[in-house]
Amino acid sequence: MKIMNEAAFNEQNVFGKGQENTFFAKYFVGESFLNPLTMPGEYPVFLANITFEPGCRNNWHIHHAKEGGGQILLCTAGSGWYQEEGKEAVSLEPGTVIKIPVGVKHWHGAKADSWFSHIAVEVPGVDTSNEWCEPVSDDAYAKL
């Protein structure tokens, strides 16, 4: 469901917007917010609610692991996009679940005309890491 009004979105965003995502800001076009639901080291699975302002998206990136790993997105509010390299973009709505295997280059974020939130689940694995790549071009994003 597309939501442009921030106050209306915040009412739908049941896991909370959190704080400005300054640590990872260099890997995003636009402003994002991070609300950790578990803390690394406190529990074996890291969960965080990520909120994207309209038009915000993260750079192309790849999750790596020697064993296990990957990411799961649980879409909770607003409307967004997910795209794997070489494939068409997928519309994200509340209730959508995206399973991202290790080694798949992809990006995700809000639609141009909606706020968007998802819970990011970092799947436990051995020697996990993220490789951040180039931003999604404005031209490619505008065509969605």
C-alpha positions in Angstrom: 0.0 0.0 0.0 1.5 3.3 -1.1 1.8 5.9 1.7 3.4 9.3 1.0 2.3 11.0 4.2 5.0 10.4 6.9 2.6 10.6 9.9 0.2 8.1 8.3 3.1 5.8 7.5 4.4 6.0 11.0 1.0 4.7 12.3 1.4 1.7 10.0 5.1 1.1 10.7 4.4 -1.2 13.8 8.1 -1.9 14.4 9.1 1.7 14.5 11.2 3.9 12.3 14.2 4.0 14.6 17.2 6.4 14.1 18.7 7.9 11.0 20.9 5.2 9.4 24.1 7.2 9.4 26.5 4.3 9.6 25.3 2.8 6.3 24.2 6.1 4.6 27.1 5.9 2.1 25.4 2.7 0.7 22.0 4.4 0.2 20.5 6.9 -2.2 18.1 9.0 0.0 17.5 8.7 3.7 17.0 5.5 5.6 16.3 4.7 9.2 17.4 1.7 11.4 15.6 0.2 14.3 17.5 -2.9 15.6 15.1 -5.5 17.0 18.0 -7.7 18.3 21.6 -6.8 18.9 24.5 -8.5 17.3 26.1 -10.9 19.8 23.0 -10.8 22.0 21.1 -13.4 19.9 22.2 -15.6 17.0 20.0 -13.9 14.5 20.2 -10.1 13.8 16.8 -8.5 13.0 16.3 -4.8 12.2 13.4 -2.8 10.9 14.7 -0.7 8.0 12.6 2.3 6.9 13.2 4.1 3.5 11.8 7.5 2.7 10.1 7.8 -0.7 12.7 7.2 -3.5 15.3 5.8 -1.1 17.1 2.6 -2.0 20.3 0.8 -1.1 23.1 0.2 -3.5 23.5 -3.1 -5.4 25.1 -5.6 -2.9 25.9 -9.2 -2.4 25.8 -11.3 0.8 28.7 -13.7 1.1 29.2 -16.8 3.3 31.3 -19.9 3.3 28.3 -21.7 4.7 24.7 -20.7 5.4 24.1 -16.9 5.3 21.9 -14.8 3.1 19.1 -12.5 4.0 15.3 -12.6 4.4 13.2 -9.5 4.0 9.8 -9.3 5.7 7.9 -6.4 4.3 5.8 -4.6 6.9 4.6 -1.2 5.7 4.4 1.0 2.6 5.5 0.0 -0.8 8.9 -0.8 -2.2 11.0 -2.6 -4.8 13.4 -5.6 -4.8 15.5 -6.5 -7.8 18.1 -9.2 -8.6 20.7 -8.5 -11.2 19.4 -9.5 -14.7 15.8 -9.9 -13.5 12.7 -7.7 -13.4 12.1 -5.7 -10.2 9.5 -7.2 -7.8 6.9 -5.0 -6.1 7.1 -5.2 -2.3 4.0 -4.8 -0.2 3.2 -5.6 3.5 3.3 -9.4 3.9 5.8 -10.0 1.0 8.7 -12.3 2.0 11.9 -12.2 -0.1 14.6 -14.9 0.4 18.0 -13.7 -0.8 20.6 -16.4 -1.3 24.3 -16.0 -0.8 26.0 -14.7 -3.9 23.0 -12.9 -5.5 23.6 -9.3 -6.5 20.5 -7.3 -5.6 19.0 -4.1 -4.2 15.9 -3.0 -2.3 14.2 0.2 -1.3 11.1 2.4 -1.4 9.0 3.2 -4.4 9.3 6.8 -5.6 5.9 7.6 -4.2 5.8 5.8 -0.9 7.5 5.3 2.4 8.6 1.6 2.9 9.7 -0.6 5.8 11.0 -4.2 6.0 12.5 -6.3 8.7 15.9 -7.5 7.5 16.8 -10.9 8.8 20.5 -11.7 8.6 20.7 -15.5 8.2 23.5 -17.0 10.4 26.4 -18.5 8.6 30.1 -19.0 8.5 32.4 -16.1 7.5 29.4 -13.9 6.4 30.0 -10.5 4.9 28.4 -8.0 2.6 29.9 -6.6 -0.6 28.6 -3.2 -1.4 28.6 -2.3 -5.1 27.4 0.6 -7.2 24.3 2.7 -6.6 21.1 1.9 -8.6 21.2 4.6 -11.3 18.5 7.3 -11.2 17.6 6.4 -14.8 17.1 2.7 -14.1 15.1 3.5 -10.9 12.9 6.1 -12.7 11.9 3.4 -15.3 10.2 1.2 -12.5 
